[in-house]
């Protein structure tokens, strides 16, 4: 299965490898800082999706009382409740899935970067260079090596802050689920290359900063006119 996913993502893996090589050879970045620069480039490309995400979250927040009223009215009929909510979303031009677009778009990048780092010895054979970052970690080593666990702790903290910030419009249970997931993933992350933690740490810091700026720049939608309940 992993091989199948790898074959599908071969073009993206090659693009990421070429970008990293260009950042290292032409721009003069170390391999670790090239990952940071690559992350920033990816996040810049995702800005339109992030703006749509902010718009969607603001729309959900503004219409939350009306949606809650629909849920309460049809709480004993889930099929009708979903039907009414879908009609409400369409009528008010709300796309709940838009809040997931940046995360979905990043998933192929994450897997492709994992594959690049997994085969990074081939890059080093051709171009050389140090894989050290801040004299603390090796980007090709597993997170559980050396100072990697410290980076993992910082990553979890940044992920929690990013999740808390981006889930302000979610219901209580959904929001707490978003907060628990970063901790639940830790046993899986310790076997990942440290370079991936650098990628996600940079992503989380960018997400938090961009969220603050975007919320101030993007005008909030006007409150909906009062209407009779369904």
N, C-alpha and C positions, 0 to 999 in steps of 0.2 A: 504493500500500500504506500509506504514511504517513497519507494522507487517510482511508483506511478505519479505521485504528487510532484516528485522532483522532476520527472520528465515534462510534466505540464508547465512547471515553473522555470524550465531551463532558460527561456528567453529573458525572463526577469532576473534570474540569477546572473546571467552573462552581463546584463546591463549594470547591475549593482557592482559586479566585480570590476567592470571597465571604469565606472565612476570612482570607485575607491582607488584604483590604480592611477587615474588622472589626478585625483586630489593628492595622492602621495607623490607622484612623479612630477607633475606640472605645478601644483599649488604649494607643494612643500610641506604638507601635513604629515605627521606620523600616522601610522595605521590606525591607532586608537582615536586620534583627533579627526582622522578622515571619516570614521564612523559617526562622530558627533556632527561633522559638516554634512554628511550624507543624510542624517536624520533631519537636520534643519531644511535641507533641500526638499525632502519628502513632505515635511510639514507645510512648506510654502505651497507645494502643489496641491495640498489638501485644504487650503484655506477656503475655496468656494464651498466644499462640503461642510466645513466647520461653520461657515456663516449660515448655511441651510439648517444645520443642527441647532444653532442658537435660535433661529427663527422658529423652528419647530418646538423647542423647549419653551420659548416665550408664549407661543400660541397655546400650548397645553396648560401653561400656568394661568393664562388669562381666562381660559374656558373651563378650568378645573371645577368650579361650582356647578356649572351646567352638566358636565360629564358625570359628576358625582350624583346629581339629581336623577339622571337617566339610570345610573347603576342601582340606585336605591329603588326607583320605581319598578324596575324589571329584575330585581335581585332573585326572584323565584323562577325566572324564565331566562336562562343564560343565552339561549339561541336568540330570543327577541332582544335581549340586552345588547348582544354583539351586533345584531342587525341595526338597532337604533344608534349605537355608537359609530358604526361605519357610515351611516347616513349623516350623522352629525359631523364626522371628520370631513366628508365630502362637501357638505354644505358650507363649512367654515374653512375649507382649504387647508386642513391640517393633515400632515403626513407623519404619524408616530414613528415610522421606520426611519425617518431622516436622522433621528438622534443616534442611530447605529451606523450610519454610512461611514464616518471616519474610521471607526474600529474595523468594519468589514474591509475597507480599502487597505488598511494597514496589514491585515493578516497575511496576504501573499508576500508583502515586503518582508515581514518578520520571518516567514518560512524560507524565503529566498536568501536572506542574509544569513540565516542559520546554515544553509547549504554552502554559502560562500565561505563561512568561517570553518565549516567542517572540512573543506578541501583547501584550506588556506596555505597549506604547505607547498602547493603547486605555485601559488602566487609568490611566496617567499623565495622559492628556488629560482624564479626568474628575475624578481626585482629586489630581493633582500629587504633589509630594514628591520627595525625593532618592533616587537609586538607588545612592548611594555607600555603601561599607562600610569603616569604619576608615580612611578617606582613602587606601585602597589600591586597591580594585577597584570596578568598576561591575557590579552583579548582572546587567545585561542584555547586557554585553559578552562576547565570547568569552574563554575562559580564557587564550588566548595574547596577550592585550592587557595592557599595563602590568605590574602586579605579579601578574597572574593565574598565571604559571608558578610563582611562589613558593607560592601557594595550592595549586597542583597537586602540588607536591613534598610539602607538608604533608599533603595528602589521601592521596597514595600511602603515606607513612609511617604514617598512621593506619589505612589499609586493610590494610597488611601486619601491623601489630600486632593489629588486630581479627581478621584471617583466621588468624593464628597462634594466637590465644587460642581461637577458636571451632572450630579443626580439631584439637584435641588428641587426639580419638579416631580420627582418620582414619589410614589406612595411609600409609607413607612417600611413595609416588608421588602419592597423592591430596592429601596435605598440601602437597607442593611445588607441585602444580598450583594449589592455592588461593593459594599465595604468588606464583606467577608471573603469574596472571591480572591483578591490579591494574596491573602494569607493562606487560603486553601491551595493555591498554586505553588507555594514555596517548595514542597517536596519534589515537584517536577522540574522546577527552575534550577535546582542545584546541579543538575547534570547538563545544563546548557552552557555554551561558551560565554565567558565574561563579556565579550563584545556585544552580545545580545542585551545584557543588563545595561550596558552603556547606552545602547540604542533606546531602550525603554525608559531609562532614567532621563535622558534628554527629551524624549517624547512627552513624559509627564510634566517636566518643567515647562516645556513649550506650551502644552495644553492649558496648564494653569495660567500662565502669563497671557496667552492668546485669549483665553476665556474672559479674563478681567478686561482686557482692551476691547474685545469685540462687544461685550455687553454694554460698554459705555458708548461705542460708536454706532452700533446698530439700534435704531429707534424701536422702542417697545410698541407692539401693536396696540391700537386703541381698544379700550374695554368694549366688549360686545354690547349691543343695545339690549335692554331688558325685553324678554320675550316670555310668552306663556310656556309653561312646562309641557313636555310631551305627554 
